[in-house]
């Protein structure tokens, strides 16, 4: 899902820059984890991986609405 979120610009780059280190390496690492590749690993349809980041308030308004934040 992170692959999709980065690809579509659904991440808060300002927050990441201020509060993390090494995100560039994470971005490079997840490039290979396309929905098709990840689906084979997870045993779910690629469509589910694409759909999930847009499926609810937690993903649409991250991080404020996430219960684990």
mmCIF file as Biopython writes it, N, C-alpha, C and O atoms, coordinates in Angstrom:
data_model
#
loop_
_atom_site.group_PDB
_atom_site.id
_atom_site.type_symbol
_atom_site.label_atom_id
_atom_site.label_alt_id
_atom_site.label_comp_id
_atom_site.label_asym_id
_atom_site.label_entity_id
_atom_site.label_seq_id
_atom_site.pdbx_PDB_ins_code
_atom_site.Cartn_x
_atom_site.Cartn_y
_atom_site.Cartn_z
_atom_site.occupancy
_atom_site.B_iso_or_equiv
_atom_site.auth_seq_id
_atom_site.auth_asym_id
_atom_site.pdbx_PDB_model_num
ATOM 1   N N  . UNK A ? 1  ? 0.811   -1.187  0.000  1.0 0.0 1  A 1 
ATOM 2   C CA . UNK A ? 1  ? 0.000   0.000   0.000  1.0 0.0 1  A 1 
ATOM 3   C C  . UNK A ? 1  ? 0.862   1.261   0.000  1.0 0.0 1  A 1 
ATOM 4   O O  . UNK A ? 1  ? 0.478   2.277   -0.579 1.0 0.0 1  A 1 
ATOM 5   N N  . UNK A ? 2  ? 2.005   1.198   0.637  1.0 0.0 2  A 1 
ATOM 6   C CA . UNK A ? 2  ? 2.863   2.376   0.665  1.0 0.0 2  A 1 
ATOM 7   C C  . UNK A ? 2  ? 3.314   2.743   -0.745 1.0 0.0 2  A 1 
ATOM 8   O O  . UNK A ? 2  ? 3.440   3.923   -1.071 1.0 0.0 2  A 1 
ATOM 9   N N  . UNK A ? 3  ? 3.555   1.747   -1.570 1.0 0.0 3  A 1 
ATOM 10  C CA . UNK A ? 3  ? 3.901   1.993   -2.972 1.0 0.0 3  A 1 
ATOM 11  C C  . UNK A ? 3  ? 2.824   2.866   -3.618 1.0 0.0 3  A 1 
ATOM 12  O O  . UNK A ? 3  ? 3.139   3.868   -4.261 1.0 0.0 3  A 1 
ATOM 13  N N  . UNK A ? 4  ? 1.568   2.491   -3.451 1.0 0.0 4  A 1 
ATOM 14  C CA . UNK A ? 4  ? 0.439   3.234   -4.021 1.0 0.0 4  A 1 
ATOM 15  C C  . UNK A ? 4  ? 0.368   4.636   -3.431 1.0 0.0 4  A 1 
ATOM 16  O O  . UNK A ? 4  ? 0.186   5.613   -4.158 1.0 0.0 4  A 1 
ATOM 17  N N  . UNK A ? 5  ? 0.510   4.732   -2.124 1.0 0.0 5  A 1 
ATOM 18  C CA . UNK A ? 5  ? 0.394   6.029   -1.454 1.0 0.0 5  A 1 
ATOM 19  C C  . UNK A ? 5  ? 1.483   7.001   -1.912 1.0 0.0 5  A 1 
ATOM 20  O O  . UNK A ? 5  ? 1.211   8.182   -2.125 1.0 0.0 5  A 1 
ATOM 21  N N  . UNK A ? 6  ? 2.695   6.515   -2.063 1.0 0.0 6  A 1 
ATOM 22  C CA . UNK A ? 6  ? 3.790   7.367   -2.545 1.0 0.0 6  A 1 
ATOM 23  C C  . UNK A ? 6  ? 3.551   7.747   -4.003 1.0 0.0 6  A 1 
ATOM 24  O O  . UNK A ? 6  ? 3.679   8.912   -4.379 1.0 0.0 6  A 1 
ATOM 25  N N  . UNK A ? 7  ? 3.204   6.757   -4.815 1.0 0.0 7  A 1 
ATOM 26  C CA . UNK A ? 7  ? 2.991   6.978   -6.245 1.0 0.0 7  A 1 
ATOM 27  C C  . UNK A ? 7  ? 1.914   8.025   -6.508 1.0 0.0 7  A 1 
ATOM 28  O O  . UNK A ? 7  ? 2.032   8.831   -7.430 1.0 0.0 7  A 1 
ATOM 29  N N  . UNK A ? 8  ? 0.871   8.005   -5.696 1.0 0.0 8  A 1 
ATOM 30  C CA . UNK A ? 8  ? -0.260  8.922   -5.909 1.0 0.0 8  A 1 
ATOM 31  C C  . UNK A ? 8  ? -0.140  10.223  -5.108 1.0 0.0 8  A 1 
ATOM 32  O O  . UNK A ? 8  ? -1.030  11.071  -5.156 1.0 0.0 8  A 1 
ATOM 33  N N  . UNK A ? 9  ? 0.942   10.369  -4.389 1.0 0.0 9  A 1 
ATOM 34  C CA . UNK A ? 9  ? 1.137   11.600  -3.636 1.0 0.0 9  A 1 
ATOM 35  C C  . UNK A ? 9  ? 0.286   11.701  -2.388 1.0 0.0 9  A 1 
ATOM 36  O O  . UNK A ? 9  ? -0.010  12.801  -1.922 1.0 0.0 9  A 1 
ATOM 37  N N  . UNK A ? 10 ? -0.111  10.555  -1.841 1.0 0.0 10 A 1 
ATOM 38  C CA . UNK A ? 10 ? -0.987  10.530  -0.675 1.0 0.0 10 A 1 
ATOM 39  C C  . UNK A ? 10 ? -0.191  10.473  0.623  1.0 0.0 10 A 1 
ATOM 40  O O  . UNK A ? 10 ? -0.637  9.874   1.601  1.0 0.0 10 A 1 
ATOM 41  N N  . UNK A ? 11 ? 0.957   11.080  0.634  1.0 0.0 11 A 1 
ATOM 42  C CA . UNK A ? 11 ? 1.770   11.115  1.840  1.0 0.0 11 A 1 
ATOM 43  C C  . UNK A ? 11 ? 2.063   12.577  2.180  1.0 0.0 11 A 1 
ATOM 44  O O  . UNK A ? 11 ? 2.056   13.446  1.307  1.0 0.0 11 A 1 
ATOM 45  N N  . UNK A ? 12 ? 2.310   12.822  3.422  1.0 0.0 12 A 1 
ATOM 46  C CA . UNK A ? 12 ? 2.602   14.179  3.882  1.0 0.0 12 A 1 
ATOM 47  C C  . UNK A ? 12 ? 4.115   14.357  3.893  1.0 0.0 12 A 1 
ATOM 48  O O  . UNK A ? 12 ? 4.777   14.074  4.891  1.0 0.0 12 A 1 
ATOM 49  N N  . UNK A ? 13 ? 4.644   14.820  2.791  1.0 0.0 13 A 1 
ATOM 50  C CA . UNK A ? 13 ? 6.098   14.949  2.648  1.0 0.0 13 A 1 
ATOM 51  C C  . UNK A ? 13 ? 6.700   15.902  3.678  1.0 0.0 13 A 1 
ATOM 52  O O  . UNK A ? 13 ? 7.816   15.678  4.147  1.0 0.0 13 A 1 
ATOM 53  N N  . UNK A ? 14 ? 5.984   16.948  4.028  1.0 0.0 14 A 1 
ATOM 54  C CA . UNK A ? 14 ? 6.490   17.888  5.030  1.0 0.0 14 A 1 
ATOM 55  C C  . UNK A ? 14 ? 6.620   17.202  6.392  1.0 0.0 14 A 1 
ATOM 56  O O  . UNK A ? 14 ? 7.637   17.349  7.069  1.0 0.0 14 A 1 
ATOM 57  N N  . UNK A ? 15 ? 5.602   16.462  6.787  1.0 0.0 15 A 1 
ATOM 58  C CA . UNK A ? 15 ? 5.646   15.725  8.049  1.0 0.0 15 A 1 
ATOM 59  C C  . UNK A ? 15 ? 6.787   14.716  8.039  1.0 0.0 15 A 1 
ATOM 60  O O  . UNK A ? 15 ? 7.539   14.609  9.007  1.0 0.0 15 A 1 
ATOM 61  N N  . UNK A ? 16 ? 6.910   13.983  6.949  1.0 0.0 16 A 1 
ATOM 62  C CA . UNK A ? 16 ? 7.959   12.972  6.817  1.0 0.0 16 A 1 
ATOM 63  C C  . UNK A ? 16 ? 9.337   13.621  6.925  1.0 0.0 16 A 1 
ATOM 64  O O  . UNK A ? 16 ? 10.215  13.105  7.616  1.0 0.0 16 A 1 
ATOM 65  N N  . UNK A ? 17 ? 9.526   14.744  6.247  1.0 0.0 17 A 1 
ATOM 66  C CA . UNK A ? 17 ? 10.823  15.437  6.278  1.0 0.0 17 A 1 
ATOM 67  C C  . UNK A ? 17 ? 11.169  15.915  7.688  1.0 0.0 17 A 1 
ATOM 68  O O  . UNK A ? 17 ? 12.333  15.889  8.088  1.0 0.0 17 A 1 
ATOM 69  N N  . UNK A ? 18 ? 10.166  16.345  8.430  1.0 0.0 18 A 1 
ATOM 70  C CA . UNK A ? 18 ? 10.402  16.888  9.770  1.0 0.0 18 A 1 
ATOM 71  C C  . UNK A ? 18 ? 10.577  15.817  10.850 1.0 0.0 18 A 1 
ATOM 72  O O  . UNK A ? 18 ? 11.238  16.055  11.861 1.0 0.0 18 A 1 
ATOM 73  N N  . UNK A ? 19 ? 9.990   14.647  10.635 1.0 0.0 19 A 1 
ATOM 74  C CA . UNK A ? 19 ? 9.923   13.672  11.719 1.0 0.0 19 A 1 
ATOM 75  C C  . UNK A ? 19 ? 10.544  12.311  11.432 1.0 0.0 19 A 1 
ATOM 76  O O  . UNK A ? 19 ? 10.465  11.409  12.265 1.0 0.0 19 A 1 
ATOM 77  N N  . UNK A ? 20 ? 11.155  12.154  10.274 1.0 0.0 20 A 1 
ATOM 78  C CA . UNK A ? 20 ? 11.752  10.855  9.950  1.0 0.0 20 A 1 
ATOM 79  C C  . UNK A ? 20 ? 13.133  11.053  9.325  1.0 0.0 20 A 1 
ATOM 80  O O  . UNK A ? 20 ? 13.513  12.159  8.939  1.0 0.0 20 A 1 
ATOM 81  N N  . UNK A ? 21 ? 13.850  9.970   9.241  1.0 0.0 21 A 1 
ATOM 82  C CA . UNK A ? 21 ? 15.094  9.942   8.486  1.0 0.0 21 A 1 
ATOM 83  C C  . UNK A ? 21 ? 15.074  8.698   7.613  1.0 0.0 21 A 1 
ATOM 84  O O  . UNK A ? 21 ? 14.492  7.680   7.987  1.0 0.0 21 A 1 
ATOM 85  N N  . UNK A ? 22 ? 15.700  8.778   6.467  1.0 0.0 22 A 1 
ATOM 86  C CA . UNK A ? 22 ? 15.822  7.615   5.607  1.0 0.0 22 A 1 
ATOM 87  C C  . UNK A ? 22 ? 14.618  7.297   4.747  1.0 0.0 22 A 1 
ATOM 88  O O  . UNK A ? 22 ? 14.521  6.198   4.201  1.0 0.0 22 A 1 
ATOM 89  N N  . UNK A ? 23 ? 13.699  8.240   4.617  1.0 0.0 23 A 1 
ATOM 90  C CA . UNK A ? 23 ? 12.497  7.935   3.841  1.0 0.0 23 A 1 
ATOM 91  C C  . UNK A ? 23 ? 12.814  7.723   2.366  1.0 0.0 23 A 1 
ATOM 92  O O  . UNK A ? 23 ? 12.102  6.991   1.678  1.0 0.0 23 A 1 
ATOM 93  N N  . UNK A ? 24 ? 13.867  8.351   1.878  1.0 0.0 24 A 1 
ATOM 94  C CA . UNK A ? 24 ? 14.257  8.138   0.485  1.0 0.0 24 A 1 
ATOM 95  C C  . UNK A ? 24 ? 14.577  6.664   0.241  1.0 0.0 24 A 1 
ATOM 96  O O  . UNK A ? 24 ? 14.234  6.114   -0.806 1.0 0.0 24 A 1 
ATOM 97  N N  . UNK A ? 25 ? 15.230  6.035   1.202  1.0 0.0 25 A 1 
ATOM 98  C CA . UNK A ? 25 ? 15.552  4.609   1.088  1.0 0.0 25 A 1 
ATOM 99  C C  . UNK A ? 25 ? 14.279  3.769   1.115  1.0 0.0 25 A 1 
ATOM 100 O O  . UNK A ? 25 ? 14.168  2.780   0.390  1.0 0.0 25 A 1 
ATOM 101 N N  . UNK A ? 26 ? 13.331  4.159   1.939  1.0 0.0 26 A 1 
ATOM 102 C CA . UNK A ? 26 ? 12.039  3.447   1.986  1.0 0.0 26 A 1 
ATOM 103 C C  . UNK A ? 26 ? 11.354  3.556   0.623  1.0 0.0 26 A 1 
ATOM 104 O O  . UNK A ? 26 ? 10.845  2.569   0.094  1.0 0.0 26 A 1 
ATOM 105 N N  . UNK A ? 27 ? 11.346  4.754   0.071  1.0 0.0 27 A 1 
ATOM 106 C CA . UNK A ? 27 ? 10.727  4.971   -1.238 1.0 0.0 27 A 1 
ATOM 107 C C  . UNK A ? 27 ? 11.356  4.072   -2.298 1.0 0.0 27 A 1 
ATOM 108 O O  . UNK A ? 27 ? 10.648  3.468   -3.104 1.0 0.0 27 A 1 
ATOM 109 N N  . UNK A ? 28 ? 12.666  3.986   -2.296 1.0 0.0 28 A 1 
ATOM 110 C CA . UNK A ? 28 ? 13.358  3.117   -3.255 1.0 0.0 28 A 1 
ATOM 111 C C  . UNK A ? 28 ? 13.014  1.647   -3.021 1.0 0.0 28 A 1 
ATOM 112 O O  . UNK A ? 28 ? 12.819  0.893   -3.974 1.0 0.0 28 A 1 
ATOM 113 N N  . UNK A ? 29 ? 12.940  1.248   -1.771 1.0 0.0 29 A 1 
ATOM 114 C CA . UNK A ? 29 ? 12.652  -0.148  -1.429 1.0 0.0 29 A 1 
ATOM 115 C C  . UNK A ? 29 ? 11.265  -0.563  -1.899 1.0 0.0 29 A 1 
ATOM 116 O O  . UNK A ? 29 ? 11.099  -1.658  -2.436 1.0 0.0 29 A 1 
ATOM 117 N N  . UNK A ? 30 ? 10.266  0.297   -1.703 1.0 0.0 30 A 1 
ATOM 118 C CA . UNK A ? 30 ? 8.894   -0.098  -2.032 1.0 0.0 30 A 1 
ATOM 119 C C  . UNK A ? 30 ? 8.561   0.001   -3.515 1.0 0.0 30 A 1 
ATOM 120 O O  . UNK A ? 30 ? 7.488   -0.432  -3.935 1.0 0.0 30 A 1 
ATOM 121 N N  . UNK A ? 31 ? 9.466   0.566   -4.316 1.0 0.0 31 A 1 
ATOM 122 C CA . UNK A ? 31 ? 9.194   0.669   -5.758 1.0 0.0 31 A 1 
ATOM 123 C C  . UNK A ? 31 ? 8.893   -0.683  -6.386 1.0 0.0 31 A 1 
ATOM 124 O O  . UNK A ? 31 ? 8.046   -0.778  -7.275 1.0 0.0 31 A 1 
ATOM 125 N N  . UNK A ? 32 ? 9.571   -1.718  -5.939 1.0 0.0 32 A 1 
ATOM 126 C CA . UNK A ? 32 ? 9.349   -3.037  -6.541 1.0 0.0 32 A 1 
ATOM 127 C C  . UNK A ? 32 ? 8.046   -3.682  -6.077 1.0 0.0 32 A 1 
ATOM 128 O O  . UNK A ? 32 ? 7.577   -4.644  -6.686 1.0 0.0 32 A 1 
ATOM 129 N N  . UNK A ? 33 ? 7.462   -3.158  -5.005 1.0 0.0 33 A 1 
ATOM 130 C CA . UNK A ? 33 ? 6.245   -3.748  -4.449 1.0 0.0 33 A 1 
ATOM 131 C C  . UNK A ? 33 ? 4.996   -3.189  -5.116 1.0 0.0 33 A 1 
ATOM 132 O O  . UNK A ? 33 ? 4.150   -2.567  -4.474 1.0 0.0 33 A 1 
ATOM 133 N N  . UNK A ? 34 ? 4.903   -3.425  -6.406 1.0 0.0 34 A 1 
ATOM 134 C CA . UNK A ? 34 ? 3.704   -3.033  -7.149 1.0 0.0 34 A 1 
ATOM 135 C C  . UNK A ? 34 ? 2.525   -3.840  -6.615 1.0 0.0 34 A 1 
ATOM 136 O O  . UNK A ? 34 ? 2.730   -4.840  -5.926 1.0 0.0 34 A 1 
ATOM 137 N N  . UNK A ? 35 ? 1.310   -3.432  -6.916 1.0 0.0 35 A 1 
ATOM 138 C CA . UNK A ? 35 ? 0.166   -4.224  -6.470 1.0 0.0 35 A 1 
ATOM 139 C C  . UNK A ? 35 ? 0.230   -5.682  -6.943 1.0 0.0 35 A 1 
ATOM 140 O O  . UNK A ? 35 ? -0.146  -6.595  -6.208 1.0 0.0 35 A 1 
ATOM 141 N N  . UNK A ? 36 ? 0.700   -5.888  -8.152 1.0 0.0 36 A 1 
ATOM 142 C CA . UNK A ? 36 ? 0.786   -7.255  -8.683 1.0 0.0 36 A 1 
ATOM 143 C C  . UNK A ? 36 ? 1.827   -8.083  -7.918 1.0 0.0 36 A 1 
ATOM 144 O O  . UNK A ? 36 ? 1.576   -9.234  -7.560 1.0 0.0 36 A 1 
ATOM 145 N N  . UNK A ? 37 ? 2.973   -7.494  -7.680 1.0 0.0 37 A 1 
ATOM 146 C CA . UNK A ? 37 ? 4.037   -8.183  -6.947 1.0 0.0 37 A 1 
ATOM 147 C C  . UNK A ? 37 ? 3.595   -8.469  -5.511 1.0 0.0 37 A 1 
ATOM 148 O O  . UNK A ? 37 ? 3.770   -9.577  -5.005 1.0 0.0 37 A 1 
ATOM 149 N N  . UNK A ? 38 ? 3.029   -7.468  -4.874 1.0 0.0 38 A 1 
ATOM 150 C CA . UNK A ? 38 ? 2.581   -7.618  -3.485 1.0 0.0 38 A 1 
ATOM 151 C C  . UNK A ? 38 ? 1.436   -8.610  -3.354 1.0 0.0 38 A 1 
ATOM 152 O O  . UNK A ? 38 ? 1.335   -9.319  -2.353 1.0 0.0 38 A 1 
ATOM 153 N N  . UNK A ? 39 ? 0.582   -8.661  -4.353 1.0 0.0 39 A 1 
ATOM 154 C CA . UNK A ? 39 ? -0.549  -9.596  -4.323 1.0 0.0 39 A 1 
ATOM 155 C C  . UNK A ? 39 ? -0.063  -11.045 -4.269 1.0 0.0 39 A 1 
ATOM 156 O O  . UNK A ? 39 ? -0.653  -11.879 -3.582 1.0 0.0 39 A 1 
ATOM 157 N N  . UNK A ? 40 ? 1.006   -11.334 -4.992 1.0 0.0 40 A 1 
ATOM 158 C CA . UNK A ? 40 ? 1.561   -12.686 -4.963 1.0 0.0 40 A 1 
ATOM 159 C C  . UNK A ? 40 ? 2.089   -13.027 -3.578 1.0 0.0 40 A 1 
ATOM 160 O O  . UNK A ? 40 ? 1.946   -14.161 -3.122 1.0 0.0 40 A 1 
ATOM 161 N N  . UNK A ? 41 ? 2.692   -12.068 -2.913 1.0 0.0 41 A 1 
ATOM 162 C CA . UNK A ? 41 ? 3.230   -12.286 -1.570 1.0 0.0 41 A 1 
ATOM 163 C C  . UNK A ? 41 ? 2.106   -12.441 -0.553 1.0 0.0 41 A 1 
ATOM 164 O O  . UNK A ? 41 ? 2.138   -13.336 0.292  1.0 0.0 41 A 1 
ATOM 165 N N  . UNK A ? 42 ? 1.107   -11.555 -0.646 1.0 0.0 42 A 1 
ATOM 166 C CA . UNK A ? 42 ? 0.039   -11.511 0.359  1.0 0.0 42 A 1 
ATOM 167 C C  . UNK A ? 42 ? -1.091  -12.503 0.094  1.0 0.0 42 A 1 
ATOM 168 O O  . UNK A ? 42 ? -1.864  -12.817 0.999  1.0 0.0 42 A 1 
ATOM 169 N N  . UNK A ? 43 ? -1.190  -12.992 -1.128 1.0 0.0 43 A 1 
ATOM 170 C CA . UNK A ? 43 ? -2.263  -13.925 -1.451 1.0 0.0 43 A 1 
ATOM 171 C C  . UNK A ? 43 ? -3.621  -13.251 -1.575 1.0 0.0 43 A 1 
ATOM 172 O O  . UNK A ? 43 ? -4.652  -13.862 -1.294 1.0 0.0 43 A 1 
ATOM 173 N N  . UNK A ? 44 ? -3.620  -11.990 -1.996 1.0 0.0 44 A 1 
ATOM 174 C CA . UNK A ? 44 ? -4.865  -11.256 -2.209 1.0 0.0 44 A 1 
ATOM 175 C C  . UNK A ? 44 ? -4.842  -10.685 -3.619 1.0 0.0 44 A 1 
ATOM 176 O O  . UNK A ? 44 ? -3.775  -10.581 -4.223 1.0 0.0 44 A 1 
ATOM 177 N N  . UNK A ? 45 ? -6.001  -10.313 -4.151 1.0 0.0 45 A 1 
ATOM 178 C CA . UNK A ? 45 ? -6.015  -9.725  -5.498 1.0 0.0 45 A 1 
ATOM 179 C C  . UNK A ? 45 ? -5.334  -8.353  -5.513 1.0 0.0 45 A 1 
ATOM 180 O O  . UNK A ? 45 ? -5.431  -7.606  -4.539 1.0 0.0 45 A 1 
ATOM 181 N N  . UNK A ? 46 ? -4.654  -8.019  -6.595 1.0 0.0 46 A 1 
ATOM 182 C CA . UNK A ? 46 ? -4.010  -6.703  -6.695 1.0 0.0 46 A 1 
ATOM 183 C C  . UNK A ? 46 ? -4.999  -5.554  -6.498 1.0 0.0 46 A 1 
ATOM 184 O O  . UNK A ? 46 ? -4.641  -4.508  -5.957 1.0 0.0 46 A 1 
ATOM 185 N N  . UNK A ? 47 ? -6.230  -5.749  -6.932 1.0 0.0 47 A 1 
ATOM 186 C CA . UNK A ? 47 ? -7.248  -4.706  -6.812 1.0 0.0 47 A 1 
ATOM 187 C C  . UNK A ? 47 ? -7.498  -4.339  -5.350 1.0 0.0 47 A 1 
ATOM 188 O O  . UNK A ? 47 ? -7.785  -3.184  -5.034 1.0 0.0 47 A 1 
ATOM 189 N N  . UNK A ? 48 ? -7.389  -5.319  -4.469 1.0 0.0 48 A 1 
ATOM 190 C CA . UNK A ? 48 ? -7.587  -5.060  -3.049 1.0 0.0 48 A 1 
ATOM 191 C C  . UNK A ? 48 ? -6.483  -4.141  -2.522 1.0 0.0 48 A 1 
ATOM 192 O O  . UNK A ? 48 ? -6.747  -3.242  -1.724 1.0 0.0 48 A 1 
ATOM 193 N N  . UNK A ? 49 ? -5.270  -4.368  -2.961 1.0 0.0 49 A 1 
ATOM 194 C CA . UNK A ? 49 ? -4.141  -3.552  -2.524 1.0 0.0 49 A 1 
ATOM 195 C C  . UNK A ? 49 ? -4.293  -2.122  -3.027 1.0 0.0 49 A 1 
ATOM 196 O O  . UNK A ? 49 ? -3.947  -1.175  -2.320 1.0 0.0 49 A 1 
ATOM 197 N N  . UNK A ? 50 ? -4.799  -1.961  -4.225 1.0 0.0 50 A 1 
ATOM 198 C CA . UNK A ? 50 ? -5.014  -0.631  -4.790 1.0 0.0 50 A 1 
ATOM 199 C C  . UNK A ? 50 ? -6.180  0.064   -4.091 1.0 0.0 50 A 1 
ATOM 200 O O  . UNK A ? 50 ? -6.118  1.265   -3.825 1.0 0.0 50 A 1 
ATOM 201 N N  . UNK A ? 51 ? -7.225  -0.672  -3.798 1.0 0.0 51 A 1 
ATOM 202 C CA . UNK A ? 51 ? -8.446  -0.106  -3.223 1.0 0.0 51 A 1 
ATOM 203 C C  . UNK A ? 51 ? -8.295  0.267   -1.749 1.0 0.0 51 A 1 
ATOM 204 O O  . UNK A ? 51 ? -8.870  1.261   -1.306 1.0 0.0 51 A 1 
ATOM 205 N N  . UNK A ? 52 ? -7.541  -0.505  -0.993 1.0 0.0 52 A 1 
ATOM 206 C CA . UNK A ? 52 ? -7.482  -0.324  0.455  1.0 0.0 52 A 1 
ATOM 207 C C  . UNK A ? 52 ? -7.005  1.053   0.910  1.0 0.0 52 A 1 
ATOM 208 O O  . UNK A ? 52 ? -7.610  1.610   1.826  1.0 0.0 52 A 1 
ATOM 209 N N  . UNK A ? 53 ? -5.953  1.637   0.326  1.0 0.0 53 A 1 
ATOM 210 C CA . UNK A ? 53 ? -5.531  2.959   0.816  1.0 0.0 53 A 1 
ATOM 211 C C  . UNK A ? 53 ? -6.580  4.054   0.645  1.0 0.0 53 A 1 
ATOM 212 O O  . UNK A ? 53 ? -6.460  5.124   1.243  1.0 0.0 53 A 1 
ATOM 213 N N  . UNK A ? 54 ? -7.592  3.799   -0.154 1.0 0.0 54 A 1 
ATOM 214 C CA . UNK A ? 54 ? -8.635  4.802   -0.382 1.0 0.0 54 A 1 
ATOM 215 C C  . UNK A ? 54 ? -9.962  4.359   0.218  1.0 0.0 54 A 1 
ATOM 216 O O  . UNK A ? 54 ? -11.019 4.844   -0.186 1.0 0.0 54 A 1 
ATOM 217 N N  . UNK A ? 55 ? -9.913  3.432   1.189  1.0 0.0 55 A 1 
ATOM 218 C CA . UNK A ? 55 ? -11.147 2.804   1.638  1.0 0.0 55 A 1 
ATOM 219 C C  . UNK A ? 55 ? -11.772 3.363   2.905  1.0 0.0 55 A 1 
ATOM 220 O O  . UNK A ? 55 ? -12.843 2.902   3.300  1.0 0.0 55 A 1 
ATOM 221 N N  . UNK A ? 56 ? -11.160 4.321   3.547  1.0 0.0 56 A 1 
ATOM 222 C CA . UNK A ? 56 ? -11.774 4.807   4.765  1.0 0.0 56 A 1 
ATOM 223 C C  . UNK A ? 56 ? -11.105 6.038   5.307  1.0 0.0 56 A 1 
ATOM 224 O O  . UNK A ? 56 ? -10.097 6.502   4.773  1.0 0.0 56 A 1 
ATOM 225 N N  . UNK A ? 57 ? -11.670 6.567   6.376  1.0 0.0 57 A 1 
ATOM 226 C CA . UNK A ? 57 ? -11.159 7.828   6.920  1.0 0.0 57 A 1 
ATOM 227 C C  . UNK A ? 57 ? -9.716  7.733   7.408  1.0 0.0 57 A 1 
ATOM 228 O O  . UNK A ? 57 ? -8.985  8.722   7.353  1.0 0.0 57 A 1 
ATOM 229 N N  . UNK A ? 58 ? -9.304  6.588   7.873  1.0 0.0 58 A 1 
ATOM 230 C CA . UNK A ? 58 ? -7.942  6.462   8.370  1.0 0.0 58 A 1 
ATOM 231 C C  . UNK A ? 58 ? -6.944  6.698   7.250  1.0 0.0 58 A 1 
ATOM 232 O O  . UNK A ? 58 ? -5.944  7.387   7.450  1.0 0.0 58 A 1 
ATOM 233 N N  . UNK A ? 59 ? -7.195  6.149   6.102  1.0 0.0 59 A 1 
ATOM 234 C CA . UNK A ? 59 ? -6.273  6.312   4.986  1.0 0.0 59 A 1 
ATOM 235 C C  . UNK A ? 59 ? -6.446  7.655   4.299  1.0 0.0 59 A 1 
ATOM 236 O O  . UNK A ? 59 ? -5.477  8.217   3.789  1.0 0.0 59 A 1 
ATOM 237 N N  . UNK A ? 60 ? -7.659  8.174   4.278  1.0 0.0 60 A 1 
ATOM 238 C CA . UNK A ? 60 ? -7.900  9.453   3.604  1.0 0.0 60 A 1 
ATOM 239 C C  . UNK A ? 60 ? -7.387  10.645  4.396  1.0 0.0 60 A 1 
ATOM 240 O O  . UNK A ? 60 ? -7.063  11.675  3.804  1.0 0.0 60 A 1 
ATOM 241 N N  . UNK A ? 61 ? -7.303  10.535  5.723  1.0 0.0 61 A 1 
ATOM 242 C CA . UNK A ? 61 ? -6.921  11.664  6.546  1.0 0.0 61 A 1 
ATOM 243 C C  . UNK A ? 61 ? -5.743  11.351  7.442  1.0 0.0 61 A 1 
ATOM 244 O O  . UNK A ? 61 ? -5.584  11.977  8.490  1.0 0.0 61 A 1 
ATOM 245 N N  . UNK A ? 62 ? -4.928  10.414  7.062  1.0 0.0 62 A 1 
ATOM 246 C CA . UNK A ? 62 ? -3.769  10.017  7.853  1.0 0.0 62 A 1 
ATOM 247 C C  . UNK A ? 62 ? -2.896  11.245  8.100  1.0 0.0 62 A 1 
ATOM 248 O O  . UNK A ? 62 ? -2.724  12.042  7.179  1.0 0.0 62 A 1 
ATOM 249 N N  . UNK A ? 63 ? -2.349  11.434  9.267  1.0 0.0 63 A 1 
ATOM 250 C CA . UNK A ? 63 ? -2.378  10.514  10.401 1.0 0.0 63 A 1 
ATOM 251 C C  . UNK A ? 63 ? -3.416  10.855  11.452 1.0 0.0 63 A 1 
ATOM 252 O O  . UNK A ? 63 ? -3.631  10.054  12.361 1.0 0.0 63 A 1 
ATOM 253 N N  . UNK A ? 64 ? -4.063  11.993  11.374 1.0 0.0 64 A 1 
ATOM 254 C CA . UNK A ? 64 ? -4.902  12.483  12.477 1.0 0.0 64 A 1 
ATOM 255 C C  . UNK A ? 64 ? -6.028  11.538  12.867 1.0 0.0 64 A 1 
ATOM 256 O O  . UNK A ? 64 ? -6.333  11.423  14.054 1.0 0.0 64 A 1 
ATOM 257 N N  . UNK A ? 65 ? -6.653  10.861  11.921 1.0 0.0 65 A 1 
ATOM 258 C CA . UNK A ? 65 ? -7.825  10.052  12.256 1.0 0.0 65 A 1 
ATOM 259 C C  . UNK A ? 65 ? -7.499  8.603   12.562 1.0 0.0 65 A 1 
ATOM 260 O O  . UNK A ? 65 ? -8.405  7.827   12.866 1.0 0.0 65 A 1 
ATOM 261 N N  . UNK A ? 66 ? -6.242  8.215   12.492 1.0 0.0 66 A 1 
ATOM 262 C CA . UNK A ? 66 ? -5.879  6.823   12.729 1.0 0.0 66 A 1 
ATOM 263 C C  . UNK A ? 66 ? -5.830  6.524   14.226 1.0 0.0 66 A 1 
ATOM 264 O O  . UNK A ? 66 ? -5.229  7.282   14.987 1.0 0.0 66 A 1 
ATOM 265 N N  . UNK A ? 67 ? -6.448  5.442   14.652 1.0 0.0 67 A 1 
ATOM 266 C CA . UNK A ? 67 ? -6.484  5.130   16.068 1.0 0.0 67 A 1 
ATOM 267 C C  . UNK A ? 67 ? -5.107  4.836   16.650 1.0 0.0 67 A 1 
ATOM 268 O O  . UNK A ? 67 ? -4.911  5.002   17.854 1.0 0.0 67 A 1 
ATOM 269 N N  . UNK A ? 68 ? -4.148  4.404   15.834 1.0 0.0 68 A 1 
ATOM 270 C CA . UNK A ? 68 ? -2.830  4.080   16.357 1.0 0.0 68 A 1 
ATOM 271 C C  . UNK A ? 68 ? -1.898  5.280   16.358 1.0 0.0 68 A 1 
ATOM 272 O O  . UNK A ? 68 ? -0.749  5.161   16.785 1.0 0.0 68 A 1 
ATOM 273 N N  . UNK A ? 69 ? -2.362  6.429   15.893 1.0 0.0 69 A 1 
ATOM 274 C CA . UNK A ? 69 ? -1.507  7.621   15.859 1.0 0.0 69 A 1 
ATOM 275 C C  . UNK A ? 69 ? -1.569  8.357   17.178 1.0 0.0 69 A 1 
ATOM 276 O O  . UNK A ? 69 ? -0.915  9.386   17.341 1.0 0.0 69 A 1 
#
